[in-house]
Amino acid sequence: MARASAGVGVLVSPALVRREYHSFSTLASSSKRFRCSTLRVAKNTGETMSGSLGKSHPSLEIIGGGLEAFLPAFRSQLLRYEPYPLIGANCHVETIFAAFFRSLPDVRLRRECLRTSDGGAVALDWVSGDDRSLPPDSPVLILLPGLTGGSQDTYVRHLLQRARSKGWRVVVFNSRGCGDSPVTTAQFYSASFLGDMTEVVEHVGSRYPQANLYAVGWSLGANILVRYVGQESFSCPLAGAVSLCNPFNLIIADEDFRKGFNIVYDKALANSLCKIFKRHALLFEDIGGEYNIPMAANAKSVREFDEGLTRVSFGFKSVDDYYANSSSSLCIKNVSIPLLCIQAENDPIAPSRGIPREDIQKNPNCILMVTPKGGHLGWVAGGEAPRGAPWTDPVVMNFLEHLEKTRVPNAAPEDVESSVGLHLQV
């Protein structure tokens, strides 16, 4: 049976997985095992040391205006990215493998349906029993899955489980229509809409006023999170955030999404969106204006779905207008809380060339890690590979725990005249 791909809702058959795997395994097996450089922070200084472990790929890239402030978060960890043999040889193989074969932690969740001010609803999934076992000042982590994703996704469950094991309270924010979240109005969610995010953070904060709030987002969820953090700027109630596989520039992401093998993802994701839409089609039955309901209901691409429904629903004159004004790359300069961004250089859905490196380097609140491999939400590497948690999970938790222990103060981008960057390369 087909399974939804992590973060993008892609439905791909097992036969396709086998074909892709076979196509690239021959190439990978005939070459040396993929290895990359090691980045390690010296114990008592800000110095870094790199050791070449191979010649196949560039090393882990780490840059950002917040480099000096946040590198201490990783002093206890060897920042080394070594792709898993064969699986890490190709971005599509890694993306699909993680979606089909990554283990799914068994976690009991308690659902809370939150009614929004516009009459809509979102579903918040909390770990069952946490209210009895955790003190009221335990840090709270809000998780934002990717487009069509939810608390059922493996990458969400793994980070949820890791954070919970550290004594954190965790809640998954399932957007409208995702993760079986109810749809009660003629409006879904989008890359541009921050209303639900604002209300969720306010609601969670009011429930646990003694706790620090943090958030992690994947893919489209990361785009929404970074836009929210940038919009709130110095008023942001979050103490820190992490963005993973963020498309950042949606114009560039859209261009690549319609090329080569990515067309498979595009069609499959459009199919998933159509399924969600058809379950709630009656809400749109008598809607007028510029909506093209037949196009949305039968979309063959994400762009078609956004043309027929999304861009009209959120007031954009065209799909390109929607993508251009919903890109989180525009918001990095306004981020005023600690933000860690982790990307994969070979991500087929969140292109590396769309990463706003210059703005990240100028902002003292931001740090960026780019792994040489990883695919889209794959990161099949590290001690738990191939079927366990992605390589990113311990990195994310080290960062968040560092923030919770030190409570790094906010810093305004304009207060810093220069930034420090580190880009190690073989």
DAWO-V949515 format. One record per backbone hydrogen bond with DSSP energy under -1.0 kcal/mol. NH is the residue of the N-H (numbers start at 1). CO is the residue of the C=O. If there is no record, write none. Layout:
BEGIN
nh=NH co=CO
nh=NH co=CO
END
This chain:
BEGIN
nh=5 co=10
nh=9 co=5
nh=17 co=13
nh=18 co=14
nh=19 co=15
nh=20 co=16
nh=21 co=17
nh=22 co=18
nh=23 co=19
nh=24 co=20
nh=25 co=21
nh=26 co=22
nh=28 co=24
nh=29 co=25
nh=31 co=28
nh=38 co=51
nh=39 co=79
nh=40 co=49
nh=42 co=47
nh=49 co=40
nh=61 co=370
nh=63 co=368
nh=65 co=360
nh=66 co=366
nh=67 co=64
nh=70 co=66
nh=71 co=67
nh=73 co=70
nh=74 co=71
nh=75 co=72
nh=77 co=74
nh=79 co=39
nh=80 co=78
nh=84 co=380
nh=87 co=85
nh=88 co=84
nh=89 co=86
nh=94 co=90
nh=95 co=91
nh=96 co=92
nh=97 co=93
nh=98 co=94
nh=99 co=95
nh=100 co=96
nh=101 co=97
nh=103 co=387
nh=110 co=126
nh=112 co=124
nh=114 co=122
nh=116 co=120
nh=119 co=116
nh=122 co=114
nh=123 co=174
nh=124 co=112
nh=125 co=172
nh=126 co=110
nh=127 co=170
nh=128 co=108
nh=130 co=127
nh=133 co=129
nh=134 co=130
nh=138 co=135
nh=140 co=212
nh=141 co=169
nh=142 co=214
nh=143 co=171
nh=144 co=216
nh=149 co=146
nh=153 co=150
nh=157 co=153
nh=158 co=154
nh=159 co=155
nh=160 co=156
nh=161 co=157
nh=162 co=158
nh=163 co=159
nh=164 co=160
nh=165 co=161
nh=167 co=164
nh=168 co=163
nh=169 co=139
nh=171 co=141
nh=172 co=125
nh=173 co=143
nh=174 co=123
nh=178 co=175
nh=181 co=178
nh=187 co=185
nh=198 co=194
nh=199 co=195
nh=200 co=196
nh=201 co=197
nh=202 co=198
nh=203 co=199
nh=204 co=200
nh=205 co=201
nh=206 co=202
nh=207 co=203
nh=208 co=204
nh=211 co=208
nh=214 co=140
nh=215 co=240
nh=216 co=142
nh=217 co=242
nh=218 co=144
nh=219 co=244
nh=221 co=218
nh=223 co=219
nh=224 co=220
nh=225 co=221
nh=226 co=222
nh=227 co=223
nh=228 co=224
nh=229 co=225
nh=230 co=226
nh=231 co=227
nh=232 co=228
nh=233 co=229
nh=235 co=232
nh=236 co=233
nh=239 co=213
nh=241 co=338
nh=242 co=215
nh=243 co=340
nh=244 co=217
nh=245 co=342
nh=249 co=247
nh=253 co=249
nh=254 co=250
nh=255 co=251
nh=256 co=252
nh=257 co=253
nh=259 co=256
nh=262 co=259
nh=263 co=260
nh=264 co=261
nh=266 co=262
nh=267 co=263
nh=268 co=264
nh=269 co=265
nh=270 co=266
nh=271 co=267
nh=272 co=268
nh=273 co=269
nh=274 co=270
nh=275 co=271
nh=276 co=272
nh=277 co=273
nh=278 co=274
nh=279 co=275
nh=280 co=277
nh=283 co=280
nh=284 co=281
nh=285 co=282
nh=287 co=284
nh=291 co=288
nh=292 co=308
nh=296 co=292
nh=297 co=293
nh=298 co=294
nh=305 co=301
nh=306 co=302
nh=307 co=303
nh=308 co=304
nh=309 co=305
nh=310 co=305
nh=311 co=306
nh=313 co=309
nh=314 co=310
nh=315 co=312
nh=316 co=311
nh=322 co=318
nh=323 co=319
nh=324 co=320
nh=325 co=321
nh=329 co=248
nh=330 co=327
nh=331 co=328
nh=334 co=331
nh=335 co=332
nh=339 co=365
nh=340 co=241
nh=341 co=367
nh=342 co=243
nh=343 co=369
nh=345 co=371
nh=347 co=344
nh=354 co=351
nh=355 co=352
nh=357 co=355
nh=360 co=356
nh=361 co=357
nh=362 co=358
nh=363 co=359
nh=366 co=363
nh=367 co=339
nh=368 co=63
nh=369 co=341
nh=370 co=61
nh=371 co=343
nh=378 co=374
nh=379 co=374
nh=381 co=379
nh=385 co=382
nh=388 co=384
nh=391 co=379
nh=393 co=390
nh=396 co=392
nh=397 co=393
nh=398 co=394
nh=399 co=395
nh=400 co=396
nh=401 co=397
nh=402 co=398
nh=403 co=399
nh=404 co=400
nh=405 co=401
nh=406 co=402
nh=407 co=403
nh=415 co=412
nh=416 co=413
END
